[in-house]
Amino acid sequence: MRRIGIIGSGKVGCSAAAFLLTEADEIVLYDIIPKLPVGEALDLQNAAEALGLNVEVKGTNDISLLHGLDVVVVTAGFGRTPGMSRMDLLNKNLPIIEGIAKEYSSERDCGTVFIIVTNPVDVLTYVFWRRSGVARHRVAGLSGVLDSSRLKTIMRMSRGLRISGPCSFVLGEHGENMVILRDRIREEYGLSDTDLDLVLSETVKAAAEIISMKGATVHGPGASIARMVKAVLSDSREVLPASAVLNGEYRIRNVCLGVPVEIGRSGFKIVQEKLSENEESMLRKAAENISKVLEQIGYGEQKQ
């Protein structure tokens, strides 16, 4: 049985569920809003039947029904509106993630793999890990898969280049301090420093551009969640970028940050790619920014 739970049955959660209809035996949608997850589940069940799929989609206002599943995806919380940064959502979304983490704190040794989507994702993935107490290899945040898709879109649409593999990975913060692998892109595709500066700027601003036009990003995040979940359920050991809890990898500790991870049934194993001095410097800068925010909200470095 491949069983998935999605906490938050808003647009992104439902988009992810739609992409996952072919991958799961059971999908459970949870939300605090009465009737909403039940209605969304019925709509998705209709879609599954139309496609001839043998998946069962359920909706509930009882979060206890999302215990013991293979994967739980957390999309609950407020989304960005035009003019907002991801970090602007921190005060609103922090108590939501703390509450969900508390719900799972009694299951520290469970086999569930958690994918956090709620923004600011690097900060809140770390908060979820600290508050829940689940093993760090079972928690990661959606970041690099989505950011990499945006980088690929920019390279394809504005420069006619289709990039793939590790050079397409976007690391660092899912925010202002994203890290593109400049040296690899330069070497493989011949872009100048000016071009790379522009590509990075466009990647950072990609979500805000979509939000300004349609109010929210939906299908990009939904598909990116689905790709991570599929890698877990299939135990593919695919290496993708995600926001993971660092404990000395890349000489960084006590933050969640976008790095390459090997994804499988047991969760997320950090892969230490060789980075250039410039790329390492940018990664440390992103870590410092996240560390400062964690310190401000009481989740700073734990003293031994």
C-alpha positions in Angstrom: 0.0 0.0 0.0 1.2 3.5 -0.9 -0.4 5.9 1.4 -0.1 9.7 1.3 -1.4 12.4 3.6 -1.7 16.0 2.6 -2.1 18.6 5.4 -3.8 21.6 3.8 -6.3 21.1 1.1 -5.8 24.4 -0.6 -4.8 24.8 -4.3 -1.2 23.6 -3.9 -2.1 20.5 -1.8 -4.9 19.6 -4.3 -2.6 20.1 -7.3 -0.1 17.8 -5.7 -2.8 15.2 -5.0 -4.0 15.4 -8.6 -0.4 14.7 -9.9 -0.2 11.8 -7.4 -3.4 10.0 -8.4 -1.4 7.6 -10.5 1.2 7.0 -7.8 -0.8 6.1 -4.7 -3.3 3.6 -3.4 -4.7 6.0 -0.8 -4.5 9.8 -0.5 -5.9 11.5 2.6 -6.6 15.3 2.5 -6.8 17.2 5.8 -7.9 20.7 6.6 -9.4 22.6 9.5 -12.1 24.1 7.3 -15.3 22.1 7.6 -16.3 20.1 4.5 -13.5 21.5 2.3 -11.2 18.4 2.3 -14.2 16.1 1.8 -15.4 18.1 -1.2 -11.9 18.2 -2.7 -11.5 14.5 -2.1 -14.7 13.8 -3.9 -13.7 16.0 -6.8 -10.3 14.2 -7.0 -12.0 10.8 -6.7 -14.1 11.7 -9.7 -11.0 12.5 -11.6 -9.4 9.2 -10.6 -12.5 7.3 -11.8 -12.5 9.2 -15.1 -8.9 8.1 -15.6 -9.6 4.5 -14.7 -7.3 4.6 -11.6 -7.7 2.4 -8.5 -6.8 5.0 -5.9 -9.0 5.9 -2.9 -9.1 9.7 -2.0 -10.4 10.7 1.4 -11.1 14.0 3.0 -11.1 14.7 6.8 -11.1 17.3 9.5 -9.5 14.7 11.9 -5.7 15.0 11.6 -5.3 11.8 13.6 -6.2 9.9 10.4 -2.9 11.1 8.9 -0.8 9.1 11.2 1.0 6.0 10.1 1.2 6.9 6.4 4.2 6.5 4.1 4.4 10.2 3.3 2.9 13.3 4.9 3.1 16.6 2.9 2.5 19.8 4.8 1.1 22.6 2.7 -1.0 24.2 5.4 -0.6 28.0 6.0 -0.9 31.3 4.4 0.4 31.9 0.9 2.2 34.9 -0.6 0.3 37.8 -2.1 1.7 40.3 -4.6 4.6 42.3 -3.0 5.2 39.8 -0.2 8.4 37.8 0.3 8.4 34.3 1.7 9.9 35.5 4.9 6.9 37.9 5.4 4.8 34.8 6.1 6.8 33.7 9.1 4.8 35.1 11.9 1.5 33.8 10.4 2.8 30.3 9.5 5.1 29.6 12.5 2.3 28.7 15.0 0.6 26.5 12.3 3.8 24.4 11.8 4.5 24.2 15.5 1.0 22.8 16.0 1.3 20.2 13.3 4.8 19.2 14.6 3.3 18.8 18.1 0.8 16.4 16.6 3.6 14.1 15.4 5.9 14.5 18.4 4.6 11.3 20.0 5.7 9.4 16.8 9.4 10.2 16.7 10.3 6.7 15.6 7.5 6.3 13.0 8.3 5.4 9.4 6.6 8.4 7.9 8.5 10.7 5.7 7.6 14.4 6.0 7.8 17.0 3.2 7.3 20.6 4.3 6.0 23.1 1.8 4.8 26.0 4.0 6.8 29.2 3.6 9.3 30.3 4.7 10.2 26.7 4.0 13.8 26.5 5.2 12.9 28.0 8.5 9.7 26.1 9.0 11.2 22.7 8.0 13.8 23.2 10.8 11.0 24.2 13.2 9.0 21.1 12.3 12.1 18.9 12.9 12.9 20.5 16.2 9.4 20.5 17.5 8.4 17.0 16.3 11.6 15.3 17.2 11.4 12.9 14.2 14.7 11.8 12.8 16.3 14.4 10.6 16.6 12.1 7.6 12.8 11.8 7.6 12.1 15.5 7.1 12.9 17.8 4.2 11.4 20.9 2.6 10.3 21.6 -0.9 12.8 24.0 -2.4 15.3 23.0 -5.0 13.0 20.8 -7.1 10.7 23.8 -7.6 13.4 26.4 -8.0 15.3 24.2 -10.4 12.2 23.9 -12.6 12.0 27.7 -12.7 15.7 27.9 -13.6 15.2 25.4 -16.4 12.1 27.4 -17.6 14.2 30.6 -17.7 17.1 29.0 -19.6 14.7 27.4 -22.1 12.4 30.3 -22.8 14.9 33.2 -22.8 18.1 31.5 -23.9 16.9 28.4 -25.9 18.9 26.1 -23.6 17.7 22.9 -22.0 19.8 22.2 -18.9 19.6 19.0 -16.9 21.5 17.1 -14.2 23.3 18.5 -11.2 24.2 21.8 -13.0 20.4 22.6 -13.0 20.2 22.3 -9.2 19.2 25.4 -7.3 20.6 25.2 -3.7 20.7 27.4 -0.7 17.7 29.4 0.6 14.3 29.1 -1.0 14.2 32.9 -1.2 16.5 35.8 -1.8 19.7 33.7 -1.2 19.2 31.0 -3.8 22.4 29.5 -5.1 22.8 28.5 -8.7 25.8 26.4 -9.7 27.3 29.2 -11.7 30.6 27.6 -12.5 29.1 24.4 -13.8 26.6 26.3 -15.9 29.3 28.5 -17.3 31.5 25.5 -18.1 28.7 23.5 -19.8 26.7 26.2 -21.5 29.1 29.1 -21.9 27.1 31.8 -20.2 28.9 35.0 -19.1 29.0 36.3 -15.6 26.5 39.0 -16.7 24.2 36.4 -18.1 24.5 34.3 -14.9 23.7 37.3 -12.7 20.5 37.9 -14.8 19.5 34.2 -14.7 19.9 34.1 -10.9 17.8 37.3 -10.5 15.1 36.0 -12.8 15.0 32.7 -10.8 14.7 34.5 -7.5 11.8 36.6 -8.9 10.1 33.8 -10.8 7.4 33.0 -8.2 6.6 36.7 -7.6 6.1 37.2 -11.3 3.5 34.4 -11.4 1.8 35.6 -8.3 1.5 39.1 -9.8 -0.3 37.6 -12.8 -2.6 34.9 -11.3 -2.4 35.4 -7.5 -0.6 32.2 -6.6 1.8 29.6 -7.8 0.0 26.2 -7.9 1.0 23.6 -10.5 4.7 24.1 -10.3 4.7 23.4 -6.6 2.2 20.6 -7.0 4.3 18.8 -9.6 7.5 19.4 -7.6 5.8 17.9 -4.5 4.7 14.9 -6.6 8.2 14.3 -7.9 9.6 14.1 -4.3 6.7 11.9 -3.1 7.2 9.6 -6.1 10.9 9.2 -5.3 10.0 8.2 -1.7 7.3 5.7 -2.6 9.3 4.1 -5.4 12.5 4.1 -3.3 14.2 5.4 -6.4 17.2 6.9 -4.6 17.0 9.8 -7.1 19.2 12.7 -6.2 17.2 16.0 -6.1 17.7 19.3 -4.3 15.7 19.8 -1.1 15.8 21.7 2.1 17.4 19.3 4.6 18.6 19.5 8.2 22.4 20.0 8.1 24.6 18.6 10.8 28.1 19.3 9.5 27.6 18.6 5.8 29.0 21.4 3.7 30.5 22.6 7.0 27.1 23.9 8.0 25.1 23.0 11.1 21.8 23.7 12.8 19.8 25.0 9.8 17.7 23.6 6.9 19.1 24.6 3.6 18.7 23.4 0.0 21.3 20.8 -0.8 21.3 17.6 -3.0 19.6 14.7 -1.3 19.1 11.1 -2.2 15.4 10.3 -1.8 14.0 6.9 -0.9 11.6 5.0 1.4 13.8 5.8 4.4 13.8 9.5 3.7 16.5 12.0 2.7 20.3 11.3 2.6 22.4 14.4 2.1 24.8 14.1 -0.9 28.0 16.1 -0.6 28.6 17.5 -4.1 31.9 19.1 -4.7 31.2 22.9 -4.9 33.5 25.6 -6.1 34.8 28.1 -3.6 32.4 30.7 -4.9 29.4 28.3 -4.6 30.4 27.3 -1.1 30.6 31.0 -0.1 27.1 31.6 -1.4 25.8 28.6 0.4 27.3 29.8 3.7 25.7 33.2 3.2 22.3 31.6 2.8 22.9 29.5 5.9 23.8 32.6 7.9 20.6 34.3 6.8 18.5 31.3 8.0 20.4 31.1 11.2 19.7 34.7 12.1 16.0 34.2 11.6 16.0 31.0 13.6 17.7 32.8 16.4 15.1 35.6 16.3 12.2 33.1 16.8 13.9 31.1 19.5 15.2 28.2 17.4 18.9 29.2 17.4 21.8 26.8 17.7 21.3 24.2 20.4 24.1 24.3 23.1 25.7 21.0 23.9 
